[in-house]
Amino acid sequence: MLRIGFRLFFLALLVLSVAAGLGGSIIAAANPTTVEVLTVDGIIVPVVADYIDRGISQAEDRNASVCIIKLNTPGGLLDSTAKIVERILNADVPVVVYVSPAGAWAASAGTFITLSAHIAVMTPGTTIGAAHPVSSGEMTEEEMKKIVAFSAKWMETIAEERGRNIEEARLAVTQSKSFRDTEALEYNLIDLRAANLDDLVEQIDGWTVVVKGKEVTIDTTDYVENRNEMNAVERFLHTISDPNIAYLLFTLATVGLTVEISNPGLVFPGVAGGISLLLAFYSLGVLEAYWGGIALMLLAVGLFVAEYFTESFGLLTAGGVIALVMGSLILFSHSPGVEVHRGLIAGVTAGITAFAVFVVGAIIRGQRRRKITGAEGMLGRIAVAKTPLDPMGTVLVQGELWTAASEGGTVAPGEEVIITKVEELKLRVTKKSKE
């Protein structure tokens, strides 16, 4: 009996163990892995660095299987790029940078970000590279050489850390070399080419990557995709951080403040212009706009406003247009991957010039127009003699009786005369010629 009891006891333990294993499998199956997806489309600026930091942190908190960053950027700011690269290199989850969609690129700053990922992927028809730093007019040739050398060494460090082609990665910096997706894969700058996100997730299933010194196997066999997009504030800040939007904001500020100064009391143009100016200053500051370009554009505003208080007859406006064009062209000349579309500059310049010419023309026409009030407004008007003018008498003008003196003969009552001069409360008139 004792042996039978032991056998039944061990059999019960075995059944419980199997049941526990099955239960665990059921729980695991009921909790699919998470794939976090972030989207970056545009200039790399501080708000993008904050967004990626937030997205990776949430992926870590949710114990996601992988965090994918869809990237399409012409470049951006060095400080923001450095923060993003540092965050990816120190992430606690595998990070995949996916250059997408077709036709997208990861230029300049985007190259550093892509190569820093645990897995770098490109969509067919995308491009990467051209990561040479842009020189500033305030830098000497020696200083620029140091910046290029530092950027090249930084790129080499990233490539070495991720096991990529160090020499080709260096050429992207030193020679601004660009790579199509097929070339990037051939030169071992990226790991995969994927037609879409589903294709990417399927290909990386089972991949083993090193995350902070530990090997991690990516499991996406049964995954749930979580799209972690920018929130409303991040989207707004990223939108106004676009160089074209910043330029338009500055233009709107120029027009609004000019209208308010030339027509005090309208209120709305002044308020709209003030808000646009503050937003423009934020955008220009974030994009590290060249101070010389800002100064020229502010000079243009000053010249446009001065036109309304002087009689330069368009000379100040012409100077303002020249300053505006020059300032627009050099505004972002020292920011890599940041520029204002030339068509937008042409359109804005033409619009502001037309507006200024219209206002100046109105001022000139107003100065030439005969005054219709006061003593000068009486000149040339027709009056009717109420009493004989020989030479003094009384005339009727606009329902009022005036003392008048005739020049050139006697005027009978009822005859029409023309006012030629106003002397205090007395008019000088002459007979209206008979046609």
Secondary structure, 3 states (H helix, E strand, C coil): CHHHHHHHHHHHHHHHHHHHHHHHHHHHHHCCEEEEEEEEECCECHHHHHHHHHHHHHHHHCCCCEEEEEEEECCECHHHHHHHHHHHHCCCCCEEEEECCCCCEEECHHHHHHHCCCEEEECCCCEEECCCCCCCCCCCHHHHHHHHHHHHHHHHHHHHHCCCCHHHHHHHHHCCCEEEHHHHHHCCCCCEECCCHHHHHHHHCCCEEEECCEEEECCCCCEEEEECCCCHHHHHHHHHCCHHHHHHHHHHHHHHHHHHHHCCCCCHHHHHHHHHHHHHHHHHHHCCCCHHHHHHHHHHHHHHHHHCCCCCCCHHHHHHHHHHHHHHHHCCCCCCCCCCCHHHHHHHHHHHHHHHHHHHHHHHHHHHCCCCCCCHHHCCCEEEECCCECCEEEEEECCEEEEEEECCCCECCCCEEEEEEEECCEEEEEECCCC
